[in-house]
């Protein structure tokens, strides 16, 4: 509506200036010798007649809604239609086809003398049907509505998030905040540890950040599925009797699984080189130097 108001003000100023120049030209024009009728001044100003805007028929109309509506506002203002009912009557008279059918309730109310409401309500209904929406604003609305829902998994959340985010106009920081709010407790825990050990491992673009969260979740779901298939849970997993004289290396082994290995495992790649598919218990022929000779708990 701000853009329409600005267009209305500029066009009205132009018309008034044009009318003034025309009147000055009439006043200063040389006499033609034709006598003016009695009582009529030769210098009486003449008001320019602004042509009626064309009728708007909806989506099939030759001009878009914004252009037609701007011209209608200028015409209403120039002809001094200020009362809401008069403006609605004139606007409705400039509709035809599908648009006239869509606003038929106003035609019925006007014909029967019923209350037609306000001009703002009338224009809002027209805009809802015919105004071209700003793609960025639409994407933002859809994204905000999507993020307002607490999704059960990051996988479910990511599907529509990927569709809306690129067109939303939000920055990477804003989008990462929205992703963070959807993280499960497990993802939060893993990322919290990683942020403490090496903050540089946390992605700073929303696409990489989302992918990172998905990898953590997928790996966790795979582990849970594996436990169920063997009849084990994290709380009931069977373990061999502990030798009191044996060295406890579980903590060391767990911590040696690096962030990049987590991602490789999530993508079912070798933990030692990432060059081939991961196979439990199979020796890697070409491990990276930093992982050579080590054992990892998966």
C-alpha positions as CSV (number, residue, x, y, z in Angstrom):
1,X,0.0,0.0,0.0
2,X,2.9,2.4,0.6
3,X,4.1,2.0,-3.0
4,X,0.5,2.6,-4.3
5,X,0.3,5.8,-2.2
6,X,3.6,7.1,-3.5
7,X,2.5,6.4,-7.1
8,X,-0.8,8.1,-6.4
9,X,0.9,11.2,-5.0
10,X,3.3,11.5,-7.9
11,X,0.7,11.0,-10.6
12,X,-1.7,13.5,-9.0
13,X,1.1,16.1,-8.8
14,X,1.9,15.5,-12.4
15,X,-1.8,15.9,-13.5
16,X,-2.3,19.1,-11.4
17,X,0.9,20.6,-13.0
18,X,-0.3,19.6,-16.4
19,X,-3.7,21.1,-15.8
20,X,-2.1,24.3,-14.6
21,X,0.1,24.6,-17.7
22,X,-2.9,24.0,-19.9
23,X,-4.9,26.7,-18.1
24,X,-2.0,29.2,-18.5
25,X,-1.8,28.4,-22.2
26,X,-5.5,29.1,-22.6
27,X,-5.2,32.3,-20.7
28,X,-2.2,33.5,-22.6
29,X,-3.4,32.4,-26.1
30,X,-4.0,35.2,-28.6
31,X,-7.6,36.2,-29.2
32,X,-9.3,34.4,-32.2
33,X,-12.0,37.1,-32.5
34,X,-14.7,34.8,-31.4
35,X,-16.9,36.5,-28.8
36,X,-17.5,34.6,-25.6
37,X,-21.1,34.0,-24.5
38,X,-22.4,36.6,-22.0
39,X,-21.4,36.0,-18.4
40,X,-18.6,33.6,-19.4
41,X,-15.1,34.7,-18.7
42,X,-12.5,34.0,-21.4
43,X,-10.1,33.2,-18.6
44,X,-12.2,30.6,-16.9
45,X,-10.0,27.5,-16.0
46,X,-10.8,24.3,-17.6
47,X,-10.5,21.0,-15.7
48,X,-8.9,18.1,-17.6
49,X,-11.0,15.0,-17.7
50,X,-9.0,12.0,-16.5
51,X,-10.0,8.9,-18.6
52,X,-11.7,6.1,-16.7
53,X,-9.4,3.2,-15.9
54,X,-10.1,0.0,-17.8
55,X,-12.2,-2.7,-16.3
56,X,-10.3,-5.4,-14.5
57,X,-11.3,-9.0,-15.1
58,X,-8.8,-10.9,-12.9
59,X,-5.9,-13.2,-13.9
60,X,-6.8,-12.9,-17.6
61,X,-6.8,-9.2,-17.6
62,X,-4.4,-7.4,-20.1
63,X,-2.7,-5.5,-17.2
64,X,-1.6,-6.8,-13.8
65,X,-3.5,-6.0,-10.7
66,X,-1.0,-3.6,-9.2
67,X,-1.0,-1.3,-12.3
68,X,-4.8,-1.4,-12.6
69,X,-5.3,-0.7,-8.9
70,X,-2.8,2.2,-8.9
71,X,-4.7,3.8,-11.8
72,X,-8.0,3.3,-10.0
73,X,-6.7,5.0,-6.9
74,X,-5.5,8.0,-8.9
75,X,-8.8,8.2,-10.7
76,X,-10.8,8.0,-7.5
77,X,-8.6,10.7,-5.9
78,X,-8.7,13.0,-8.9
79,X,-12.5,12.8,-9.0
80,X,-12.8,13.4,-5.3
81,X,-14.3,10.1,-4.3
82,X,-13.4,10.0,-0.6
83,X,-16.4,8.2,1.1
84,X,-15.7,4.5,1.5
85,X,-19.1,3.5,0.0
86,X,-18.6,5.7,-3.0
87,X,-15.1,4.3,-3.6
88,X,-16.4,0.7,-3.3
89,X,-19.2,1.5,-5.7
90,X,-16.9,3.0,-8.3
91,X,-14.3,0.2,-7.9
92,X,-16.9,-2.5,-8.3
93,X,-18.2,-0.8,-11.4
94,X,-14.7,-1.2,-12.9
95,X,-14.7,-5.0,-12.5
96,X,-15.8,-7.6,-15.0
97,X,-15.6,-11.3,-15.7
98,X,-14.0,-13.4,-12.9
99,X,-13.1,-10.4,-10.8
100,X,-16.7,-9.1,-10.8
101,X,-18.0,-12.6,-9.9
102,X,-15.5,-12.8,-7.0
103,X,-16.7,-9.4,-5.6
104,X,-20.4,-10.1,-6.4
105,X,-21.4,-9.9,-2.7
106,X,-20.5,-6.2,-2.8
107,X,-22.7,-5.6,-5.9
108,X,-25.6,-7.3,-4.1
109,X,-25.1,-5.2,-1.0
110,X,-24.8,-2.0,-3.0
111,X,-28.0,-2.7,-5.0
112,X,-30.0,-3.6,-1.8
113,X,-28.7,-0.7,0.2
114,X,-26.9,-2.9,2.8
115,X,-23.8,-1.9,4.7
116,X,-20.7,-2.6,2.5
117,X,-18.1,-2.2,5.2
118,X,-14.8,-0.3,4.8
119,X,-12.7,0.5,1.8
120,X,-9.7,-1.2,3.6
121,X,-11.7,-4.5,3.9
122,X,-12.7,-4.2,0.2
123,X,-9.2,-3.7,-1.0
124,X,-7.9,-6.4,1.3
125,X,-10.2,-9.0,-0.3
126,X,-9.2,-7.9,-3.8
127,X,-5.5,-8.1,-2.9
128,X,-5.9,-11.6,-1.4
129,X,-7.1,-12.9,-4.7
130,X,-5.1,-10.9,-7.3
131,X,-2.1,-9.2,-5.7
132,X,1.2,-10.7,-6.9
133,X,3.0,-11.8,-3.8
134,X,6.7,-11.1,-3.2
135,X,8.5,-14.5,-3.5
136,X,10.9,-13.6,-0.7
137,X,8.1,-12.6,1.7
138,X,6.1,-15.7,0.8
139,X,9.1,-18.0,1.5
140,X,9.8,-16.3,4.8
141,X,6.2,-16.8,5.9
142,X,6.3,-20.5,4.9
143,X,9.6,-21.0,6.6
144,X,8.6,-19.3,9.8
145,X,5.4,-21.4,9.9
146,X,7.4,-24.6,9.3
147,X,10.0,-23.8,12.0
148,X,7.2,-23.0,14.5
149,X,6.4,-26.7,14.5
150,X,8.5,-29.0,16.6
151,X,9.4,-31.8,14.3
152,X,10.1,-35.3,15.5
153,X,13.3,-35.8,13.6
154,X,15.8,-33.5,11.8
155,X,15.1,-35.6,8.6
156,X,11.5,-34.6,8.7
157,X,12.4,-31.0,9.4
158,X,15.0,-30.7,6.6
159,X,12.7,-31.6,3.7
160,X,10.7,-28.4,3.6
161,X,13.4,-26.3,5.2
162,X,15.6,-26.9,2.2
163,X,12.8,-25.8,-0.1
164,X,12.0,-22.5,1.7
165,X,15.4,-21.3,3.1
166,X,17.1,-20.4,-0.2
167,X,14.3,-18.0,-1.2
168,X,13.7,-16.5,2.3
169,X,16.4,-13.9,2.2
170,X,17.5,-14.9,5.8
171,X,21.2,-14.8,6.6
172,X,23.2,-18.0,7.4
173,X,23.2,-16.9,11.0
174,X,19.4,-16.6,11.2
175,X,18.9,-19.9,9.4
176,X,21.3,-21.7,11.7
177,X,19.4,-20.4,14.7
178,X,16.2,-22.0,13.3
179,X,18.0,-25.3,12.7
180,X,19.5,-25.2,16.3
181,X,16.0,-25.0,17.7
182,X,15.1,-28.3,16.0
183,X,18.0,-30.3,17.3
184,X,17.3,-33.4,19.3
185,X,19.0,-33.9,22.7
186,X,21.4,-36.3,21.1
187,X,22.5,-33.9,18.4
188,X,22.8,-31.1,21.0
189,X,25.1,-33.3,23.2
190,X,27.3,-34.4,20.3
191,X,27.7,-30.8,19.0
192,X,28.3,-29.4,22.4
193,X,31.2,-31.8,22.9
194,X,32.6,-30.9,19.5
195,X,32.3,-27.2,20.1
196,X,34.3,-27.6,23.3
197,X,37.0,-29.7,21.7
198,X,37.3,-27.9,18.4
199,X,34.8,-25.1,17.5
200,X,36.2,-24.8,14.0
201,X,34.6,-28.2,13.2
202,X,31.1,-26.6,13.5
203,X,29.9,-25.4,10.0
204,X,29.1,-21.7,9.6
205,X,26.8,-21.9,6.6
206,X,23.2,-23.1,7.0
207,X,23.4,-25.8,4.3
208,X,26.6,-27.4,5.9
209,X,25.2,-27.0,9.4
210,X,21.9,-28.8,8.4
211,X,23.9,-31.5,6.7
212,X,26.1,-31.9,9.8
213,X,23.1,-32.3,12.1
214,X,21.6,-34.8,9.7
215,X,24.8,-36.9,9.7
216,X,24.8,-37.1,13.5
217,X,21.1,-38.1,13.5
218,X,21.4,-40.7,10.8
219,X,24.4,-42.3,12.6
220,X,22.5,-42.3,15.8
221,X,19.4,-43.9,14.2
222,X,21.6,-46.5,12.5
223,X,23.1,-47.4,15.9
224,X,19.6,-47.6,17.5
225,X,18.4,-49.9,14.6
226,X,21.4,-52.1,15.0
227,X,20.8,-52.5,18.8
228,X,17.2,-53.4,18.2
229,X,18.1,-56.0,15.6
230,X,20.4,-57.8,18.1
231,X,17.9,-57.4,20.9
232,X,20.0,-54.9,22.8
233,X,19.4,-51.4,24.0
234,X,21.7,-48.9,25.4
235,X,20.4,-49.7,28.9
236,X,20.4,-53.5,28.6
237,X,23.5,-54.2,26.4
238,X,25.3,-57.3,27.6
239,X,29.0,-57.0,28.4
240,X,31.7,-59.5,29.3
241,X,32.7,-59.8,32.9
242,X,35.2,-57.1,33.7
243,X,38.8,-58.1,34.6
244,X,39.8,-55.9,37.6
245,X,43.4,-56.2,36.4
246,X,42.7,-55.1,32.8
247,X,43.3,-51.6,31.6
248,X,40.1,-49.7,30.8
249,X,40.6,-48.4,27.3
250,X,36.9,-47.7,26.3
251,X,37.2,-44.0,27.1
252,X,40.4,-43.7,25.0
253,X,38.8,-45.6,22.1
254,X,35.6,-43.5,22.1
255,X,37.5,-40.2,22.1
256,X,39.7,-41.3,19.3
257,X,36.7,-41.3,16.9
258,X,37.1,-37.9,15.3
259,X,34.4,-35.6,13.9
260,X,35.3,-36.4,10.3
261,X,35.1,-40.1,11.1
262,X,31.6,-39.6,12.5
263,X,30.6,-38.1,9.2
264,X,32.3,-40.9,7.2
265,X,30.5,-43.5,9.3
266,X,27.1,-41.7,8.8
267,X,27.7,-41.9,5.0
268,X,28.8,-45.6,5.4
269,X,32.4,-44.9,4.4
270,X,35.6,-46.4,5.7
271,X,36.7,-45.0,9.1
272,X,40.4,-45.1,8.1
273,X,40.5,-43.6,4.6
274,X,37.0,-42.6,3.4
275,X,37.8,-44.1,-0.1
276,X,35.6,-47.2,0.1
277,X,32.5,-48.5,1.8
278,X,32.7,-49.3,5.5
279,X,32.8,-52.9,6.4
280,X,32.9,-53.9,10.1
281,X,36.0,-55.9,11.0
282,X,37.6,-55.6,7.6
283,X,41.2,-54.2,7.5
284,X,41.7,-51.0,5.5
285,X,44.5,-51.4,2.9
286,X,45.4,-47.7,2.8
287,X,44.6,-46.0,6.1
288,X,45.5,-42.4,6.7
289,X,48.6,-41.9,8.8
290,X,46.7,-40.4,11.8
291,X,44.4,-43.5,11.9
292,X,46.8,-46.3,11.1
293,X,47.1,-49.0,13.6
294,X,44.2,-47.7,15.8
295,X,41.0,-49.4,16.9
296,X,37.7,-47.5,17.0
297,X,34.4,-48.3,18.7
298,X,31.5,-48.0,16.3
